[in-house]
Amino acid sequence: MSKQDDHFFNTFSVVIGSLVAIAIVEFAIARAIGNPFEEARAAADSEVAAEVDAHTAPVGRLAIAGRDNSALAIKTASAAGEAAAAALPVPKTGEETFQTVCGNCHVAGVGGAPRVSDHAAWAPRIGQGKATLYEHALKGFQGKAGFMPAKGGRTDLPDDLVKETVDYIVKKAQ
Ligand code: HEC
């Protein structure tokens, strides 16, 4: 290798080396400047907040006797608030209503709700007559076992649909 080549390689390495060093410094500066903005943007982003809310929402809620249980109205994940509950699709049949609304409590017995499979628990209730069952399902009912919220918390359901659902429950529970 000639002396000239040596000189060229030395200069070339120094130039490349300093370019790499400058790139690293620029990267660090850009991050330092950008990070606070990125964090503020993420914190202010309502979509991100809604997503976090949706992912950290409790899986179940209990109605408590004598308290205001209106917050139990089921909200959709968009968490945008007011309009959400009203935007829930209204089920079409008694069976569908049971599966999407009433079953939340009446399948596993949440909050003292009589399980639909518990025939012994339903016998005396059915004995009261359909009119009482309708009334308790429509208007809500505080019994010895727990609190039955009006229309299972879905006050947007039509009365006839709730009655149809009571019929469905009674048929399964008999
Ligand atoms: C948040 C839980 C919950 C949901 C949702 C719910 N129920 Fe109930 N339900 C209860 C509890 C608790 C009782 C028992 C009250 C008691 O006797 O102490 C009950 C009792 C009843 C009874 C018996 C009332 C009586 O006089 O013995 C009927 C009928 C009934 N629910 C219908 C429904 C229908 C229809 C829906 C859906 C539209 C529904 N429930 C949704 C909790 C719930």
Residues whose N, C-alpha, C, O or C-beta is under 5 A from the ligand:
A	BS01	HEC	A63 V101 C102 N104 C105 V110 G111 G112 A113 P114 R125 T132 L133 H136 A137 F141 Q142 G143 K144 A145 G146 F147 M148 P149 K151 G152 V162 T165 V166
